[in-house]
């Protein structure tokens, strides 16, 4: 609710200091009893709040949850994440975001869950999304761009996530074209962009983001244990997921505005700074077969340029890359 949002903003501004019950009720325009009720609800969600007579309330600690409250406490974006649709458990956040987009949800609407029972990867693959350990979220965008430019948003998202990971953990990740983010060569993030469009106009783009945050090695299923990792494994400590969500939203919003104003060029330069495959010999497995060659870079549209042994350059829209 709006009152709840204001209350969380107050606590964020107070930065761990006390705020008097009187002041809260004045600013929120509600009774002291109503303030108390909101405080009780936050406690039920796992927020630890201290109440001291005469001093008022202060937040001692926040739970490691990804509820709307957790995400909005201290969120610095202009619009991204200002509306959050949270559920404890979903089949896939993509499905919900698609439905909300269809019903007219605003740009920047975020769908997020603690657990996905049918998390989706690309080309019908599965994305493993266990409870309470990762970030499983979908963001609704409505970019005024022609549909063929939509793949650029996948690359933009990858850059934003790398910047956010760097901000929060100090670790510098690598990007493998088009949508993998790697730490020490293992996959830590997956991005899935789904487009709803007419031939000449984009209705919405759903940006699906999966980040392995606090999983231990044993918590990965055996078939991906050697190829997957989490931030906690690489960093050696747990990370507050909501904090990372906030940073991802902030970096995404910044890059998105930059992109709409200045186009893909500046994003491309940032992307190349994180890319591992460029200049290397790789194999690209596409739906029409495999191509071996040297990755020259990406085009201004975001396609991969691959030079084969006959010096022929292939422009690739979608593939899996083996280094
Ligand atoms: P992808 O097709 O590039 O990667 C999927 C492949 O990655 C799987 O086949 C498997 O080998 C491996 N994999 C599966 N789960 C994990 C994991 N947790 N960590 C590392 N590797 C894994 C990538 O697809 C796009 C994933 C997007 C996921 C988000 S989560 C929120 C949103 N909702 C939803 O259903 N999907 C997106």
Boltz pocket constraint, residues with backbone or C-beta under 6 A from the ligand:
constraints:
  - pocket:
      binder: B
      contacts: [[A, 91], [A, 92], [A, 93], [A, 94], [A, 116], [A, 118], [A, 119], [A, 120], [A, 121], [A, 122], [A, 123], [A, 125], [A, 126], [A, 127], [A, 128], [A, 129], [A, 135], [A, 136], [A, 137], [A, 138], [A, 179], [A, 187], [A, 188], [A, 189], [A, 190], [A, 191], [A, 192], [A, 208], [A, 209], [A, 210], [A, 211], [A, 212], [A, 223], [A, 224], [A, 227], [A, 228], [A, 229]]
      max_distance: 6.0
